[in-house]
Amino acid sequence: MTGQPPRELSPQSLTRAIVQQDDTVGVCAIYLPGRGEDPGILLNGAASADAGDTAARLIASDTRIMRF
C-alpha cells in the first residue's frame, strides 16, 4: 500500500510520528460520536480535541497546521 502526502505516510503513521515527537494530536470532536465510537479506538497519544483549545491554537502565531 502506498502512503499519502505528506511524506508518503498514512494518517495512522503520521499520527504516530507526531506523537513520538511529543507533539499533540487532536481528533475532531465530532468524529468519534459520528462513528458511534469512544476515545478507546484512538492511538496512544491522540485525543478528542476540545473546540475552544483548538480555536486558540489555530490562531496562535506559532502554529503549524498539517492537513491530509
C-alpha positions in Angstrom: 0.0 0.0 0.0 1.3 3.4 -0.9 1.2 6.2 1.7 -0.4 9.6 1.2 1.1 13.1 1.3 2.8 14.4 3.4 5.9 12.3 3.1 4.1 9.3 1.8 2.6 8.5 5.2 -0.8 7.1 6.1 -2.8 9.2 8.6 -2.0 6.5 11.2 1.7 6.6 10.5 1.7 10.4 10.6 -0.1 10.4 13.9 2.4 8.0 15.4 5.3 10.1 14.1 3.8 13.3 15.6 3.2 11.6 19.0 6.8 10.3 19.1 8.0 13.9 18.8 5.9 14.7 21.9 3.5 16.9 19.9 -0.2 17.0 20.3 -2.6 15.1 18.0 -6.3 16.1 18.3 -9.1 14.3 16.5 -12.1 16.3 15.5 -14.5 16.4 18.5 -17.5 15.2 16.3 -15.5 12.3 14.6 -15.9 9.7 17.4 -19.6 10.3 18.2 -20.3 10.4 14.5 -18.9 6.9 14.1 -20.5 5.7 17.3 -17.1 5.2 18.9 -15.4 6.3 22.1 -11.8 7.5 22.6 -10.7 3.9 23.2 -10.2 3.5 19.5 -7.7 6.3 19.2 -3.9 5.6 19.0 -2.0 6.2 22.2 -1.2 9.9 22.4 -4.1 11.0 20.3 -7.2 12.6 22.0 -10.5 14.1 21.1 -9.9 17.8 20.5 -11.6 20.5 22.6 -13.2 23.1 20.4 -12.0 26.1 22.5 -8.5 24.9 22.8 -8.3 24.0 19.1 -9.5 27.5 18.1 -6.9 29.2 20.3 -4.1 27.0 18.9 -5.3 27.6 15.3 -5.0 31.4 15.6 -1.7 31.4 17.5 1.1 32.9 15.5 3.5 30.0 16.0 1.0 27.2 15.0 1.9 25.0 12.0 -1.1 23.1 10.5 -0.8 19.9 8.7 -3.8 18.5 6.8 -4.3 15.4 4.8 
